[in-house]
């Protein structure tokens, strides 16, 4: 049953939802990790849906991978490749005219220096090798100074607090390799709280100096880009000024969107397979190739992607793979920068604003509309928002928050629903209290199931109308004390109404000492006439009991007359909108009144239509055709009474 809008207090609804909103917002703010895990899974779902739909971004054809994979180690029969093999690989890439070589293998100081000279020589000859190192992000009190071989002091300065600060260098390559490299960059990758890698850091700060990441340094070498043009703005944006792109020789400023913590969300080109990363080659095939692969204009990533090496921590789960080499994480980030195709986080402010606006919409609908419309609107809002989140990711790369907004909407919906139910119960209680005074319990149940029964205007139905009147009540009122008159009426009306309700009748109104009631038929058969007569017989029996009681109290003789007529009438809420009444109108109503006036005390007078349905169940007396007031033709009248012995 719907509630008219004005029954819902907009002030209570608004303030209640505002309180709920603040509580949920406070919980999310105070305990962010409680929701973070599940929100991250929605991020993965977006990547997976995009991959299923074939809408992954294009992987730059400027990127090549040379992988020391399982096949390379099995075919060579060597589990741990010597540095001479790496030297040969770098030489092959150099001969293939690689524009830059990102060597994602850290050659640290070993006791065994075999192959060092060959490796260093290959790096020198290449002149374009980028080497990795690890930053120390721990809060060391007295961190060691970074190795001079890294030459980090030559990097441009950065304003303190703009990017994440490192305390020192945790691990670095051989000094000679670092010195002969075209550049160095950190390879730290920090997974999210659930262990999945979704983002990488572009730059860091060490002793006031800007430190580029491994892939950004490699990209700078590939494009001959000056890292002094890297301008960190804050944790949400980094600008690459005068960045090469578009037509040859043209430059432009690129605004790189970050996640608020200085990280770039990796825009994965897809799961690790040859279709998504076609320019991926086995290191052994490169060494054993008769001809020379052409790497002209390519940025080549060299890394160990074997299962054996995965145990060293250079693999992590990503949204599209359970194990994904870090070198491909770096190359995907590089591809994003080359193609300017980014994942764009919207931040907490957008989520809060979306939650406020959508919640306000739900509150407005709850106040103005029906329960069904409100529920459908709430469901539609949630579905539409989820669809918008997915669409924004698929077509614009926007990463909108999901769970914080949905939690707000669900909380607002639940509170509003509970509030509506509370108001509804109160409203129905008032309505029921008003209707129960003249509607039978059976009809009350029907109205609760189908409120349209109270629709203004009513409907035409075949019914039996019951009219009773107390015999000689007017002389009694002239002689008796008003309180005594009231006592008699209250007792009689209470007993009579109870009997009418027990017979599934409806009390239309009390007319002085008279009662107008009517009986409707059940859905599958005609029962109104028999119900009305059964009720009238029961009331006559009760009147006889009251007569005995009143005679013992020296009151006037008590008797009633009852008239029952069956026919068609208009039944329902009839009257002006500001004063409606569940009643009956029609000639059958007048007939029942005339019939009772014709009968004798104790009689149940019925018409011919009623007779048809009850003649087999009661003792019938034919009083013949009678001229009744208001009727042009004589009406055949009968009386019904209980059969002897019943």
FIRORO-17650 format. One line per 3 residues: their letters; for each residue x, y, z of C-alpha. Coordinates in pm, 1 decimal. Layout:
REM FIRORO-17650
A) X:Y:Z  ...
REM end
This chain:
REM FIRORO-17650
XXX) 0.0:0.0:0.0  153.5:327.8:-105.3  174.3:630.0:117.9
XXX) 86.9:975.9:-8.3  396.9:1190.5:-14.3  280.2:1432.0:252.0
XXX) 267.0:1153.1:508.9  646.8:1121.6:496.1  821.7:1394.7:691.7
XXX) 1090.8:1533.5:464.6  1272.9:1686.8:759.5  1299.9:1356.7:948.0
XXX) 1386.4:1172.8:628.2  1659.0:1421.5:533.7  1821.7:1450.3:874.5
XXX) 1802.6:1076.7:934.5  1972.0:999.3:605.6  2229.6:1271.4:665.4
XXX) 2319.7:1104.9:994.8  2342.0:763.2:826.4  2556.1:916.2:550.3
XXX) 2796.4:1070.5:800.8  2826.3:745.9:996.6  2911.9:543.6:685.7
XXX) 3147.6:813.1:560.0  3316.9:826.4:900.2  3364.0:448.9:911.1
XXX) 3514.4:447.7:562.6  3746.5:734.2:655.7  3857.6:587.1:989.2
XXX) 3887.8:228.3:866.4  3986.1:257.1:498.4  4154.7:-82.8:485.6
XXX) 3830.4:-259.0:577.7  3692.1:-169.0:234.0  4013.5:-146.0:36.7
XXX) 4047.8:-518.0:-41.0  3701.6:-546.1:-193.7  3734.8:-217.6:-382.4
XXX) 4057.1:-344.4:-536.8  3871.6:-654.0:-657.6  3625.6:-429.6:-840.6
XXX) 3926.5:-272.5:-1012.8  4039.7:-617.8:-1125.5  3688.5:-694.6:-1249.5
XXX) 3699.5:-389.8:-1473.8  4029.5:-502.0:-1626.9  3891.2:-852.7:-1676.9
XXX) 3568.6:-731.0:-1839.9  3766.0:-502.7:-2069.1  3989.5:-792.0:-2167.2
XXX) 3688.8:-1018.5:-2232.5  3536.3:-751.8:-2456.7  3860.8:-711.0:-2647.4
XXX) 3894.1:-344.7:-2552.5  4247.6:-347.3:-2409.1  4474.5:-55.4:-2507.7
XXX) 4719.0:-106.9:-2792.5  5063.7:-213.8:-2682.5  5329.9:6.8:-2839.8
XXX) 5511.5:-159.9:-3128.1  5824.4:29.0:-3022.4  5873.2:-214.4:-2732.3
XXX) 6053.2:-547.8:-2753.6  6116.6:-813.8:-2489.0  6411.4:-1050.5:-2481.9
XXX) 6329.4:-1309.0:-2216.6  6557.9:-1553.8:-2043.7  6260.7:-1790.9:-2016.6
XXX) 6220.9:-2158.4:-1925.2  6288.0:-2264.0:-2283.9  6616.8:-2071.0:-2289.7
XXX) 6743.3:-2241.0:-1977.0  6628.0:-2586.5:-2083.2  6767.1:-2554.5:-2433.3
XXX) 7100.3:-2418.5:-2311.5  7120.1:-2667.5:-2025.5  7232.4:-2384.0:-1796.1
XXX) 7016.2:-2285.4:-1499.6  7219.1:-1978.7:-1407.5  7346.9:-1803.2:-1716.4
XXX) 7698.4:-1661.7:-1693.4  7761.2:-1294.6:-1750.5  7923.6:-1378.2:-2080.9
XXX) 7584.9:-1492.9:-2214.0  7431.3:-1160.6:-2109.3  7721.9:-982.9:-2276.4
XXX) 7646.5:-1173.1:-2596.3  7276.1:-1080.6:-2571.3  7355.4:-710.5:-2531.1
XXX) 7598.5:-733.2:-2822.6  7328.3:-891.8:-3039.5  7084.3:-614.0:-2951.3
XXX) 7348.3:-353.9:-3028.4  7415.5:-513.7:-3363.3  7039.4:-509.1:-3423.2
XXX) 7049.5:-129.3:-3378.9  6834.5:-121.4:-3062.5  6757.1:239.4:-2977.9
XXX) 6782.7:169.9:-2603.9  6828.3:-142.0:-2388.7  6650.3:-167.3:-2054.3
XXX) 6845.1:-443.2:-1881.8  6618.5:-555.2:-1598.8  6891.7:-775.2:-1452.9
XXX) 7099.3:-641.3:-1165.8  7461.8:-757.9:-1175.8  7571.9:-701.2:-818.5
XXX) 7917.9:-754.4:-669.2  7991.8:-1126.6:-667.8  8289.3:-1316.6:-539.5
XXX) 8305.8:-1471.4:-885.8  8405.2:-1196.2:-1125.0  8405.9:-1422.8:-1429.2
XXX) 8265.0:-1247.7:-1731.0  8272.2:-902.2:-1577.9  8504.9:-763.6:-1842.7
XXX) 8295.4:-898.2:-2130.5  7974.8:-767.0:-1975.3  8120.9:-424.0:-1907.9
XXX) 8260.8:-410.4:-2258.2  7921.1:-491.6:-2409.0  7760.4:-213.6:-2204.1
XXX) 8028.4:30.0:-2318.9  7991.1:-69.7:-2681.2  7610.7:-41.7:-2663.3
XXX) 7618.8:301.1:-2503.7  7243.6:288.0:-2443.6  7197.4:37.2:-2161.8
XXX) 6979.0:136.9:-1866.5  7063.0:-43.9:-1543.1  6841.1:-103.2:-1239.7
XXX) 6892.5:-46.3:-869.0  6676.4:-67.4:-556.1  6588.5:227.7:-336.0
XXX) 6557.1:195.0:38.7  6222.6:333.2:159.1  6279.8:236.5:520.7
XXX) 6311.6:506.8:783.9  6677.3:447.2:848.7  6821.6:693.7:1100.1
XXX) 7165.5:707.8:936.6  7129.8:574.7:584.7  7438.9:498.0:381.8
XXX) 7524.1:740.3:104.9  7429.7:617.4:-243.6  7718.9:474.8:-446.9
XXX) 7904.2:737.0:-646.7  7886.3:507.4:-948.7  7514.0:581.6:-980.1
XXX) 7590.1:953.1:-1021.0  7253.4:1041.6:-870.0  7383.2:1379.4:-758.5
XXX) 7379.6:1486.4:-1124.2  7001.5:1444.6:-1141.9  6779.0:1754.8:-1123.2
XXX) 6659.3:1875.2:-782.9  6303.5:1825.8:-661.6  6105.2:2014.2:-403.2
XXX) 6086.2:1819.9:-76.9  5748.1:1662.8:-11.2  5640.5:1664.6:-374.7
XXX) 5720.6:1295.4:-424.0  5789.6:1001.5:-195.9  6130.0:1019.6:-31.0
XXX) 6378.7:733.0:-10.3  6633.5:703.4:266.7  6906.8:550.4:54.0
XXX) 7003.0:285.8:-200.3  6933.1:-69.5:-96.3  7107.3:-251.7:-380.8
XXX) 7309.0:-132.8:-679.4  7482.0:-296.1:-979.4  7856.3:-330.5:-1025.3
XXX) 8017.3:9.2:-1012.6  8174.1:-30.7:-1356.2  7840.1:-130.9:-1511.1
XXX) 7659.9:159.8:-1343.0  7925.9:404.1:-1458.6  7913.8:280.4:-1818.8
XXX) 7532.8:271.2:-1835.8  7341.8:540.2:-2021.8  7128.8:582.9:-1712.3
XXX) 7002.4:411.6:-1398.3  6655.6:385.9:-1249.6  6494.6:224.0:-947.8
XXX) 6295.3:-97.3:-996.2  6103.6:-99.2:-666.9  5751.7:-231.0:-709.7
XXX) 5519.5:-223.5:-409.7  5206.4:-440.3:-442.5  4870.0:-326.3:-313.1
XXX) 4734.6:-449.4:18.7  4613.8:-776.3:-137.7  4953.1:-853.5:-293.7
XXX) 4847.3:-760.3:-647.3  5052.7:-514.6:-851.8  4835.9:-249.2:-1013.9
XXX) 5056.4:61.1:-1000.0  5417.7:173.9:-1029.7  5602.1:477.1:-906.8
XXX) 5737.0:715.2:-1171.8  5983.9:914.5:-962.9  6121.8:933.5:-611.5
XXX) 6326.6:1179.5:-410.9  6662.8:1109.3:-250.6  6851.2:1383.2:-69.7
XXX) 6658.2:1650.0:-260.5  6732.7:1487.6:-596.2  6480.1:1356.1:-848.1
XXX) 6525.3:984.1:-911.2  6340.8:842.2:-1215.4  6205.7:490.8:-1221.3
XXX) 6375.5:225.7:-1431.9  6118.0:235.6:-1711.1  6099.5:616.8:-1716.4
XXX) 6477.9:637.5:-1740.7  6472.2:380.3:-2021.2  6200.7:574.2:-2204.2
XXX) 6401.6:896.2:-2162.5  6704.4:728.0:-2316.8  6493.9:586.2:-2599.1
XXX) 6343.5:927.8:-2682.4  6656.1:1123.5:-2594.2  6440.6:1303.2:-2341.4
XXX) 6598.7:1522.6:-2074.5  6482.0:1413.9:-1727.2  6513.2:1776.4:-1615.1
XXX) 6178.4:1825.8:-1792.3  6005.1:1588.7:-1549.6  5788.8:1811.7:-1328.4
XXX) 5612.9:1642.1:-1034.9  5308.7:1849.3:-933.6  5171.6:1645.3:-646.1
XXX) 5063.0:1290.3:-572.6  4789.5:1316.6:-836.4  4978.3:1460.1:-1132.6
XXX) 5318.0:1461.6:-1298.9  5395.2:1668.9:-1607.5  5638.8:1563.4:-1877.7
XXX) 5729.4:1893.9:-2036.3  5833.4:1905.7:-2400.4  5769.3:1534.8:-2434.7
XXX) 5831.1:1393.0:-2785.8  5513.2:1265.6:-2947.2  5286.1:1282.5:-3247.6
XXX) 5461.8:1376.2:-3569.4  5836.7:1337.7:-3582.9  6013.6:1619.8:-3408.2
XXX) 5706.3:1761.9:-3237.2  5693.1:1799.5:-2860.7  5413.9:1863.2:-2613.3
XXX) 5346.1:1867.7:-2243.1  5188.5:1548.4:-2111.1  4994.4:1547.9:-1787.0
XXX) 5029.3:1202.0:-1633.1  4742.6:1119.4:-1392.5  4852.7:956.3:-1068.5
XXX) 4661.1:785.1:-788.4  4712.0:1054.0:-524.6  5016.0:875.0:-382.5
XXX) 5243.5:942.7:-677.4  5176.3:610.5:-854.4  5078.3:544.3:-1213.7
XXX) 4804.7:280.4:-1246.4  4938.4:36.6:-1503.7  4712.8:28.3:-1809.5
XXX) 4764.3:-338.5:-1896.5  4751.5:-428.8:-2264.2  4626.4:-775.1:-2168.8
XXX) 4736.0:-1107.3:-2017.5  5083.0:-1235.2:-2090.4  5060.0:-1412.7:-2426.2
XXX) 5212.3:-1377.0:-2776.4  4896.2:-1214.2:-2911.1  4915.2:-920.5:-2670.2
XXX) 5295.6:-895.2:-2669.1  5398.9:-1014.6:-3015.8  5756.2:-880.8:-3001.6
XXX) 5865.9:-1114.6:-2724.2  6161.0:-1344.1:-2798.8  6350.4:-1614.9:-2614.5
XXX) 6705.4:-1519.2:-2525.6  6836.2:-1852.7:-2649.9  6674.2:-1803.3:-2988.9
XXX) 6844.1:-1462.3:-3014.5  7184.6:-1611.9:-2930.3  7142.1:-1903.7:-3170.6
XXX) 6987.4:-1709.0:-3458.6  7173.7:-1735.8:-3786.8  7056.8:-1395.2:-3902.4
XXX) 7036.7:-1070.4:-3714.7  6709.1:-948.3:-3569.1  6634.7:-586.3:-3651.2
XXX) 6573.4:-376.2:-3341.7  6593.4:-40.8:-3515.4  6382.5:221.1:-3343.0
XXX) 6300.8:-18.8:-3058.6  6326.9:0.5:-2682.7  6432.8:-351.1:-2578.8
XXX) 6364.5:-493.6:-2232.9  6602.1:-771.5:-2125.3  6490.6:-977.9:-1825.8
XXX) 6482.8:-1322.2:-1666.3  6124.6:-1454.7:-1691.3  6194.9:-1817.2:-1605.2
XXX) 6002.1:-2002.7:-1337.8  6327.5:-2036.8:-1146.5  6370.1:-1659.9:-1139.6
XXX) 6007.7:-1607.5:-1029.8  6114.3:-1728.6:-685.1  6342.7:-1427.3:-650.2
XXX) 6048.1:-1187.5:-643.8  6055.0:-1048.3:-998.2  5701.6:-1178.8:-1058.1
XXX) 5376.1:-1061.2:-903.6  5004.9:-1116.5:-958.6  4829.5:-851.8:-1166.6
XXX) 4455.6:-810.8:-1243.5  4487.9:-1032.3:-1553.6  4752.1:-1288.8:-1446.7
XXX) 4840.2:-1480.9:-1133.6  5211.0:-1435.9:-1211.0  5332.2:-1150.9:-1427.5
XXX) 5697.8:-1052.7:-1483.8  5792.3:-713.9:-1348.8  5964.5:-634.7:-1677.9
XXX) 5622.5:-648.2:-1848.7  5477.5:-425.6:-1577.5  5747.8:-172.9:-1667.3
XXX) 5689.1:-206.2:-2040.4  5311.6:-165.9:-1999.6  5374.6:155.8:-1805.3
XXX) 5613.7:265.0:-2080.9  5351.9:189.1:-2346.1  5101.2:406.3:-2159.5
XXX) 5343.1:699.2:-2167.1  5424.6:647.9:-2534.9  5057.3:625.9:-2635.5
XXX) 4927.5:872.4:-2372.6  4665.1:614.5:-2272.0  4623.3:632.8:-1896.7
XXX) 4401.8:500.9:-1622.3  4267.0:815.2:-1456.3  4176.6:784.6:-1086.1
XXX) 3902.6:1021.3:-975.6  3987.5:1031.8:-606.3  3779.3:1043.2:-290.1
XXX) 3621.3:1381.8:-366.1  3438.7:1247.4:-670.1  3311.2:948.3:-473.9
XXX) 3181.4:1169.0:-194.9  3013.4:1407.5:-439.3  2852.4:1122.1:-635.2
XXX) 2728.0:962.9:-314.2  2576.7:1292.4:-193.1  2398.2:1369.4:-519.9
XXX) 2261.4:1017.6:-572.7  2157.5:989.6:-208.4  1974.9:1322.0:-236.3
XXX) 1791.6:1184.0:-538.5  1681.3:877.2:-341.8  1561.7:1091.2:-51.2
XXX) 1359.7:1308.2:-289.5  1199.8:1005.1:-455.4  1129.9:847.0:-117.2
XXX) 950.1:1163.6:-10.3  752.9:1218.8:-327.6  685.6:876.2:-477.7
XXX) 531.3:544.0:-387.0  717.9:255.7:-229.2  737.1:69.2:-559.5
XXX) 871.8:371.1:-747.6  1122.1:437.0:-469.3  1248.1:77.4:-470.7
XXX) 1275.3:71.9:-849.5  1455.5:407.6:-845.7  1702.4:283.4:-583.5
XXX) 1770.4:-34.0:-779.1  1796.7:160.7:-1103.7  2034.6:415.0:-947.1
XXX) 2265.2:140.8:-822.0  2259.8:-45.2:-1153.6  2308.4:278.4:-1349.7
XXX) 2603.0:383.5:-1133.4  2773.5:45.5:-1170.7  2714.5:63.1:-1546.5
XXX) 2856.3:417.7:-1550.8  3163.8:302.5:-1360.5  3224.1:27.2:-1613.3
XXX) 3151.9:252.3:-1910.5  3382.7:523.9:-1780.4  3662.0:268.7:-1748.4
XXX) 3604.1:103.7:-2085.3  3566.9:419.3:-2292.3  3763.0:681.0:-2100.0
XXX) 4001.0:500.2:-1869.3  3839.8:666.9:-1567.1  3872.0:474.6:-1241.0
XXX) 3560.7:567.2:-1042.4  3508.2:441.2:-686.5  3246.1:167.5:-653.1
XXX) 3194.1:30.8:-303.9  3204.4:358.4:-106.0  2928.8:503.4:-325.9
XXX) 2723.0:182.4:-326.5  2752.9:153.9:51.0  2616.0:505.2:86.5
XXX) 2328.3:437.6:-151.7  2236.8:107.6:10.8  2249.3:265.6:356.9
XXX) 2024.2:551.6:243.6  1785.3:305.4:79.5  1767.2:84.0:388.9
XXX) 1711.4:375.9:625.5  1451.4:531.6:397.9  1276.2:196.3:358.1
XXX) 1266.6:137.2:732.4  1137.6:489.3:782.2  869.6:436.6:517.6
XXX) 763.9:109.6:679.1  740.5:281.1:1016.8  531.5:562.3:872.9
XXX) 326.2:313.3:675.5  246.1:106.9:983.0  141.5:419.4:1169.2
XXX) -63.6:537.9:872.4  -225.6:197.3:828.5  -293.0:183.5:1200.6
XXX) -481.3:511.2:1183.5  -658.5:397.0:869.9  -748.6:62.5:1022.7
XXX) -878.4:229.1:1337.6  -1098.9:449.3:1124.9  -1228.4:168.9:905.7
XXX) -1273.0:-104.4:1163.9  -1564.5:82.9:1313.7  -1774.0:3.4:1009.5
XXX) -1587.4:-259.9:804.7  -1579.3:-628.7:883.0  -1242.9:-792.3:956.4
XXX) -1274.1:-985.0:629.5  -1308.3:-664.0:428.4  -1024.8:-503.6:625.3
XXX) -797.3:-789.1:519.4  -909.1:-746.8:160.1  -836.7:-374.9:169.3
XXX) -488.3:-434.7:310.3  -417.9:-674.7:23.5  -584.7:-454.9:-237.8
XXX) -605.8:-83.2:-142.8  -778.2:-14.4:-476.2  -1099.6:-132.2:-308.7
XXX) -1107.3:215.5:-153.0  -1069.1:382.4:-490.8  -1291.1:686.1:-526.8
XXX) -1614.4:616.3:-716.3  -1671.5:252.7:-622.8  -1809.4:-17.6:-852.6
XXX) -2144.6:-177.6:-939.7  -2204.5:-500.5:-749.9  -2482.4:-742.8:-666.0
XXX) -2530.4:-726.5:-290.1  -2783.9:-780.7:-11.4  -2878.1:-473.8:191.3
XXX) -2978.4:-510.1:555.6  -3179.9:-248.7:745.1  -3283.5:-287.7:1110.9
XXX) -3486.3:-59.7:1336.5  -3586.7:-69.3:1704.7  -3965.6:-93.0:1749.2
XXX) -4128.2:201.4:1933.7  -3792.0:357.3:2013.5  -3911.7:717.1:1966.3
XXX) -4172.7:701.4:2250.7  -3904.5:544.3:2468.7  -3663.2:832.0:2408.3
XXX) -3936.9:1082.9:2497.1  -3993.3:917.3:2835.2  -3654.2:781.7:2936.9
XXX) -3349.1:955.5:3078.2  -3093.1:1044.3:2807.2  -2827.1:832.7:2978.9
XXX) -3059.6:532.5:2971.6  -3125.9:588.8:2602.4  -2751.8:603.9:2541.4
XXX) -2692.9:284.3:2739.2  -2957.7:97.5:2540.2  -2820.3:216.4:2205.7
XXX) -2458.6:142.7:2291.9  -2540.7:-207.6:2408.2  -2757.8:-278.5:2104.2
XXX) -2512.7:-132.5:1851.6  -2224.2:-324.2:2006.2  -2411.5:-655.8:1995.1
XXX) -2556.2:-592.4:1648.6  -2225.7:-482.8:1496.0  -2051.0:-788.6:1633.3
XXX) -2313.6:-1015.3:1474.8  -2290.5:-830.9:1141.4  -1913.9:-864.8:1136.4
XXX) -1933.3:-1233.6:1224.4  -2153.0:-1277.1:916.1  -1892.5:-1089.6:702.1
XXX) -2119.4:-787.5:668.8  -2026.1:-423.2:642.4  -2186.4:-157.0:859.0
XXX) -2266.5:134.0:632.5  -2400.7:373.2:896.5  -2605.7:413.8:1211.9
XXX) -2928.0:609.5:1153.0  -3068.0:706.7:1490.8  -3174.1:368.0:1626.4
XXX) -3142.0:203.5:1284.9  -2852.2:15.1:1129.9  -2778.9:8.1:757.1
XXX) -2545.2:-274.3:654.4  -2472.6:-470.6:340.1  -2326.5:-803.7:241.5
XXX) -2108.3:-871.2:-60.9  -2064.1:-1200.5:-240.7  -1756.7:-1417.2:-228.8
XXX) -1556.8:-1446.2:-547.9  -1686.5:-1784.3:-659.9  -2055.1:-1794.0:-552.0
XXX) -2352.9:-1584.8:-436.7  -2354.6:-1573.8:-56.8  -2481.0:-1226.4:28.4
XXX) -2847.8:-1320.5:71.5  -2786.7:-1620.1:296.6  -2529.7:-1422.9:500.6
XXX) -2774.5:-1135.1:545.9  -3064.9:-1359.9:655.8  -2841.0:-1559.6:885.9
XXX) -2725.6:-1232.8:1040.3  -3084.2:-1105.6:1076.5  -3199.0:-1429.3:1249.6
XXX) -2904.9:-1404.8:1489.5  -2988.6:-1040.5:1564.9  -3352.3:-1126.1:1634.7
XXX) -3231.4:-1392.0:1873.4  -3006.5:-1138.4:2045.3  -3294.4:-886.3:2057.4
XXX) -3505.9:-1144.3:2241.6  -3228.1:-1184.6:2497.1  -3205.8:-810.0:2546.0
XXX) -3585.3:-793.4:2582.8  -3574.1:-1040.1:2871.2  -3292.1:-843.7:3032.4
XXX) -3469.5:-510.1:2998.9  -3800.0:-648.3:3131.5  -3613.3:-769.0:3439.8
XXX) -3484.9:-409.9:3474.7  -3838.6:-270.3:3429.8  -3747.9:-108.4:3101.0
XXX) -3956.5:-91.0:2788.1  -4016.9:-401.8:2570.8  -3725.5:-436.8:2328.8
XXX) -3781.2:-563.4:1971.3  -3642.5:-493.1:1625.2  -3758.8:-526.4:1267.7
XXX) -3524.2:-624.0:986.3  -3563.6:-575.3:613.4  -3337.2:-742.0:355.6
XXX) -3331.5:-672.5:-18.1  -3098.2:-818.2:-281.2  -3000.6:-647.0:-605.3
XXX) -2742.8:-427.2:-779.6  -2598.2:-116.4:-614.6  -2292.5:109.9:-638.6
XXX) -2044.2:5.9:-366.5  -1727.3:185.4:-259.3  -1584.7:521.1:-158.5
XXX) -1848.6:763.9:-279.9  -1861.3:1138.7:-225.8  -1646.8:1451.4:-276.9
XXX) -1271.4:1408.6:-240.4  -1262.5:1593.0:89.4  -1547.0:1387.1:240.2
XXX) -1571.3:1034.1:107.7  -1753.8:743.0:260.8  -1745.2:368.7:196.6
XXX) -2116.9:318.2:132.2  -2384.7:186.4:-102.0  -2633.3:371.1:-319.5
XXX) -2917.9:237.9:-528.4  -3283.5:136.6:-521.5  -3207.5:-181.5:-331.0
XXX) -3111.1:33.8:-30.2  -3448.8:207.9:-25.0  -3624.6:-126.7:-65.4
XXX) -3460.0:-275.1:243.5  -3569.2:26.3:449.3  -3931.7:-4.8:328.5
XXX) -3935.2:-377.9:395.6  -3837.5:-342.1:759.5  -4103.5:-76.4:815.3
XXX) -4364.3:-314.7:678.6  -4273.8:-602.1:914.9  -4388.4:-674.8:1267.0
XXX) -4163.9:-676.4:1576.7  -3927.4:-972.8:1552.3  -3977.9:-1014.6:1175.6
XXX) -3712.0:-1063.5:909.6  -3876.0:-928.2:594.3  -3719.0:-1017.3:260.8
XXX) -3786.4:-948.4:-105.7  -3834.0:-1199.4:-385.2  -3469.2:-1177.2:-499.2
XXX) -3346.2:-1269.0:-151.1  -3605.3:-1547.3:-129.9  -3453.9:-1720.0:-432.2
XXX) -3127.5:-1786.4:-244.5  -3262.7:-1876.2:103.1  -3596.4:-2049.8:45.5
XXX) -3456.1:-2396.4:114.3  -3288.8:-2299.1:439.8  -3557.8:-2108.0:630.0
XXX) -3925.7:-2111.6:709.0  -4083.0:-1876.4:454.6  -4414.2:-1694.5:484.4
XXX) -4563.6:-1526.1:178.4  -4720.6:-1193.0:265.8  -4824.2:-1127.0:-93.3
XXX) -4781.7:-818.0:-302.9  -4758.4:-496.4:-100.9  -4762.6:-136.6:-205.3
XXX) -4446.1:16.5:-56.8  -4380.9:386.5:-36.0  -4163.2:505.8:-321.1
XXX) -4233.4:205.1:-543.4  -4486.1:234.6:-826.3  -4561.6:-136.4:-848.4
XXX) -4653.4:-378.4:-570.1  -4363.3:-568.3:-421.4  -4402.9:-931.6:-319.5
XXX) -4294.1:-958.1:41.3  -4190.4:-1257.4:251.9  -4074.3:-1327.4:602.7
XXX) -3797.6:-1569.1:689.0  -3757.6:-1749.2:1017.9  -3578.6:-2050.9:1150.8
XXX) -3728.4:-2385.4:1062.0  -3889.0:-2578.8:1342.6  -3642.4:-2796.9:1526.3
X) -3333.4:-2597.0:1421.9
REM end
